């Protein structure tokens, strides 16, 4: 069932629940090589907020989705 949009739909609905609970912004940090995850987050409304960077947990690209923008 890969590539059918289930991941993006799940993430989008989870974000909607967090926004309903008054979260102003949601962030995520997929590995820069994980193109499937990055695309799923983009389909769920996230945008890239940084260039790939080193974190103490490994390489990551920071992504964000704001409640109102």
C-alpha positions as CSV (number, residue, x, y, z in Angstrom):
1,X,0.0,0.0,0.0
2,X,3.0,2.3,-0.4
3,X,2.5,5.4,-2.5
4,X,-1.3,5.5,-2.0
5,X,-1.3,8.6,0.2
6,X,-2.2,6.9,3.5
7,X,0.8,8.3,5.4
8,X,0.0,11.9,4.3
9,X,-3.6,11.5,5.2
10,X,-2.7,10.1,8.7
11,X,-0.3,12.9,9.4
12,X,-2.8,15.6,8.1
13,X,-5.5,14.2,10.5
14,X,-3.1,14.1,13.4
15,X,-2.2,17.7,12.7
16,X,-5.8,18.7,12.6
17,X,-6.3,17.2,16.1
18,X,-3.3,19.1,17.4
19,X,-4.5,22.4,15.9
20,X,-8.0,21.8,17.4
21,X,-6.2,21.5,20.8
22,X,-4.6,25.0,20.1
23,X,-1.2,24.0,18.9
24,X,0.1,27.0,16.9
25,X,2.7,25.1,14.9
26,X,3.9,21.5,14.4
27,X,7.4,20.5,13.4
28,X,9.0,17.3,12.1
29,X,12.6,16.4,11.2
30,X,12.9,13.6,8.6
31,X,16.3,12.5,7.4
32,X,17.3,14.4,4.2
33,X,17.6,11.1,2.2
34,X,14.0,10.0,3.2
35,X,12.3,11.4,0.2
36,X,9.1,9.4,0.8
37,X,8.7,10.9,4.2
38,X,9.5,14.4,3.0
39,X,6.9,14.2,0.2
40,X,4.3,12.8,2.6
41,X,4.8,15.6,5.0
42,X,4.6,18.1,2.1
43,X,1.3,16.6,1.0
44,X,0.1,16.9,4.6
45,X,0.8,20.7,4.5
46,X,4.4,20.9,5.9
47,X,7.0,23.1,4.3
48,X,10.8,22.9,4.5
49,X,12.1,25.3,7.2
50,X,15.9,24.6,6.9
51,X,18.6,23.2,4.8
52,X,19.8,19.7,5.9
53,X,21.7,19.9,9.1
54,X,23.5,17.8,11.7
55,X,21.6,17.3,15.0
56,X,22.6,15.2,17.9
57,X,20.2,12.5,16.6
58,X,21.7,12.6,13.1
59,X,21.1,14.5,9.9
60,X,17.7,16.1,9.5
61,X,15.7,18.6,7.4
62,X,13.4,20.7,9.6
63,X,9.8,21.0,8.4
64,X,6.9,23.0,9.8
65,X,3.2,23.4,9.5
66,X,1.5,26.4,11.0
67,X,-2.2,26.5,12.1
68,X,-2.8,29.8,10.4
69,X,-0.7,31.0,7.5
